[in-house]
């Protein structure tokens, strides 16, 4: 995905998060945004979540170390466990 927050993909993402946050509030729930990317894309997602009042889960620590299968892009078993723990901690807050 682009690192330009004005790109079509990010505008769509912004609209989708706004809509999902609105639906969540109507049903007395919270929307959690859990990024599995870093850098500028992480920052853009964080800003979108903040703007719409969604709960942004900071995955910076989770992304440190080998969390993906080599040459695959899917989570390794350890990566899946670490992400689950990161999300569980966010849900408990």
Secondary structure, DSSP 8 states (H G I E B T S, - for coil): --S-TTSHHHHHHHHHHHHHHHHHHHTT---EEE----HHHHHHHHHHHHHHT-EEE--TTTTSS--B-TTT-SB-HHHHHHHHHHHHHHHH-
